[in-house]
Amino acid sequence: MEEVRVPFCPFAGSQASLPDLKERMRLFPDRAVEALLTEFRALFFNPRSRMFGRHSLYDRLVEDDNLTALTRFEQQLDRSHWSVYEVRRLFFPRAADTNKKGPGWRSTRARFTGTRYEALAWIRDNIGAPDETGRVWIRRQATDGPYPRTEHFIGANLAGTADKERRNFAKHWAAFTGETLFDLP
């Protein structure tokens, strides 16, 4: 029987609607995979962007033992093109208080595209051993103290994210870090 494609929002409005969401994810596992892929990409660039506050959609499907959606998700990850991204983030101070975060800027550059395993091998061969998230941290953001703060990592994720960098990013990066070289292998 062919799956009927009924659109639905993967965000549960409340804890009470979570059982309904899980049921929809069971009825439409391919839609669950689409939502998982969106969240997966978002979490790579910002680990705080889980769909359910402290819980990701992936966590919710594991909790529900939705093996159909989870298996299809892993299969899709293996079939997809992946890129190695160099990501730098600047966190400016809030104007009124340098101990509070103001605007954030991101520089994203794709360095390699291939299969999932080729991308991870490229990182190992050129940068170092990635952590469980597929990243090698070059500079981690401080967890306390005044802003500005910076972070820089190389990691593998689904291909398709466009290179992006604000016009004065390099100038601010150099001012905050003392680093002027951007070239990696």
C-alpha positions as CSV (number, residue, x, y, z in Angstrom):
1,M,0.0,0.0,0.0
2,E,1.4,3.4,-1.0
3,E,2.0,5.9,1.8
4,V,-0.4,8.9,1.7
5,R,1.7,12.1,2.1
6,V,-0.1,14.2,4.7
7,P,1.9,17.2,5.8
8,F,2.3,17.8,9.5
9,C,4.5,19.9,11.7
10,P,7.1,17.8,13.5
11,F,7.0,20.2,16.5
12,A,4.8,19.2,19.3
13,G,3.0,22.2,20.9
14,S,2.9,20.6,24.3
15,Q,3.7,17.5,26.2
16,A,0.1,16.5,25.8
17,S,0.5,16.5,22.0
18,L,3.7,14.4,22.1
19,P,1.8,11.0,21.9
20,D,-0.1,12.3,18.8
21,L,3.2,13.3,17.2
22,K,4.8,9.9,17.9
23,E,1.8,8.2,16.4
24,R,2.0,10.4,13.2
25,M,5.7,9.6,13.0
26,R,4.8,5.8,13.1
27,L,2.1,6.2,10.5
28,F,4.3,8.3,8.2
29,P,7.9,7.2,8.7
30,D,9.2,8.9,5.5
31,R,7.9,12.2,6.9
32,A,9.7,11.5,10.1
33,V,12.9,10.9,8.2
34,E,12.4,14.3,6.5
35,A,12.1,16.0,9.8
36,L,15.0,14.1,11.3
37,L,17.2,15.2,8.3
38,T,16.3,18.8,8.9
39,E,17.0,18.6,12.6
40,F,20.3,16.7,12.0
41,R,21.6,19.5,9.7
42,A,20.5,22.2,12.2
43,L,22.1,20.4,15.1
44,F,25.4,20.3,13.3
45,F,25.6,24.0,13.0
46,N,24.0,24.8,16.3
47,P,23.9,21.9,18.9
48,R,21.3,23.9,20.9
49,S,18.7,23.8,18.1
50,R,16.9,20.6,19.2
51,M,13.2,20.5,18.2
52,F,11.9,19.9,21.8
53,G,14.1,22.1,24.0
54,R,16.3,19.6,25.8
55,H,15.2,16.7,23.6
56,S,15.8,16.1,19.9
57,L,13.3,14.5,17.6
58,Y,15.8,11.7,17.3
59,D,15.6,11.3,21.1
60,R,11.8,11.2,21.0
61,L,11.8,8.5,18.3
62,V,14.3,6.4,20.2
63,E,12.1,6.8,23.3
64,D,9.1,5.6,21.2
65,D,11.2,2.7,19.8
66,N,10.3,3.8,16.3
67,L,12.8,1.5,14.6
68,T,11.2,2.0,11.1
69,A,11.8,5.7,11.0
70,L,15.2,5.5,12.7
71,T,16.4,2.7,10.4
72,R,15.3,4.7,7.3
73,F,17.0,7.8,8.7
74,E,20.3,6.0,9.0
75,Q,19.9,4.5,5.6
76,Q,19.3,8.0,4.1
77,L,22.3,9.3,5.9
78,D,24.4,6.6,4.3
79,R,22.9,7.2,0.8
80,S,23.3,11.0,1.0
81,H,26.2,13.2,-0.2
82,W,28.1,14.7,2.7
83,S,30.4,17.7,2.9
84,V,33.2,18.7,5.2
85,Y,32.5,22.1,6.6
86,E,34.7,24.6,8.2
87,V,32.6,26.6,10.6
88,R,33.7,29.7,12.6
89,R,31.3,31.6,14.9
90,L,31.7,35.0,16.5
91,F,29.6,36.0,19.5
92,F,29.6,39.7,20.0
93,P,29.0,41.3,23.4
94,R,25.6,42.9,24.1
95,A,26.0,46.6,23.9
96,A,25.0,47.3,27.5
97,D,26.8,44.4,29.1
98,T,29.9,42.6,27.9
99,N,29.1,39.6,30.0
100,K,26.0,39.0,28.0
101,K,25.8,37.6,24.4
102,G,24.9,39.9,21.7
103,P,24.6,39.1,17.9
104,G,26.3,36.0,16.5
105,W,27.9,35.7,13.1
106,R,28.9,32.5,11.3
107,S,31.3,31.7,8.6
108,T,30.6,28.4,6.8
109,R,32.8,26.9,4.0
110,A,32.6,23.5,2.4
111,R,36.0,21.9,2.0
112,F,35.2,18.5,0.5
113,T,32.1,16.6,-0.7
114,G,31.7,12.8,-1.0
115,T,30.1,10.0,0.8
116,R,29.6,10.0,4.6
117,Y,32.7,7.8,5.0
118,E,34.8,9.7,2.6
119,A,34.0,12.9,4.4
120,L,35.0,11.5,7.8
121,A,38.1,10.0,6.2
122,W,39.0,13.4,4.8
123,I,38.7,15.0,8.2
124,R,40.9,12.2,9.8
125,D,43.5,12.4,7.1
126,N,43.7,16.2,6.9
127,I,42.7,17.6,10.3
128,G,42.5,14.9,13.0
129,A,40.2,12.4,14.7
130,P,36.6,13.7,14.8
131,D,34.5,13.4,17.9
132,E,31.2,11.4,18.1
133,T,29.5,14.3,16.4
134,G,31.8,14.2,13.4
135,R,33.6,17.5,14.5
136,V,37.2,18.4,15.2
137,W,37.2,21.4,17.5
138,I,39.9,23.9,16.7
139,R,38.6,26.6,19.1
140,R,35.8,26.0,21.6
141,Q,33.7,28.9,22.9
142,A,34.5,29.8,26.5
143,T,31.7,29.0,28.8
144,D,32.1,32.0,31.1
145,G,33.7,35.4,31.1
146,P,33.1,38.4,28.9
147,Y,32.3,38.5,25.2
148,P,33.3,38.5,22.4
149,R,33.7,34.7,22.2
150,T,34.6,32.5,19.3
151,E,34.5,28.9,18.1
152,H,35.9,27.1,15.2
153,F,35.4,23.5,14.1
154,I,35.7,21.2,11.1
155,G,33.0,18.6,10.7
156,A,31.0,16.4,8.3
157,N,27.3,16.7,7.6
158,L,24.9,16.5,4.8
159,A,25.9,18.3,1.7
160,G,24.0,21.3,0.4
161,T,24.7,24.1,2.9
162,A,25.9,27.1,0.9
163,D,29.1,28.9,1.9
164,K,28.3,31.9,3.9
165,E,30.3,34.7,5.5
166,R,29.5,38.4,6.2
167,R,31.6,41.0,4.6
168,N,33.6,42.0,7.7
169,F,33.8,38.5,9.3
170,A,37.5,38.1,8.6
171,K,38.3,41.5,10.1
172,H,36.4,40.7,13.3
173,W,37.8,37.2,13.5
174,A,41.4,38.5,13.3
175,A,40.6,41.2,16.0
176,F,39.1,38.7,18.4
177,T,41.5,35.8,17.9
178,G,44.7,37.2,16.4
179,E,44.4,34.7,13.6
180,T,44.5,35.9,10.0
181,L,45.0,32.6,8.2
182,F,41.9,30.8,7.0
183,D,43.3,28.2,4.7
184,L,43.2,24.6,5.6
185,P,44.2,21.6,3.4
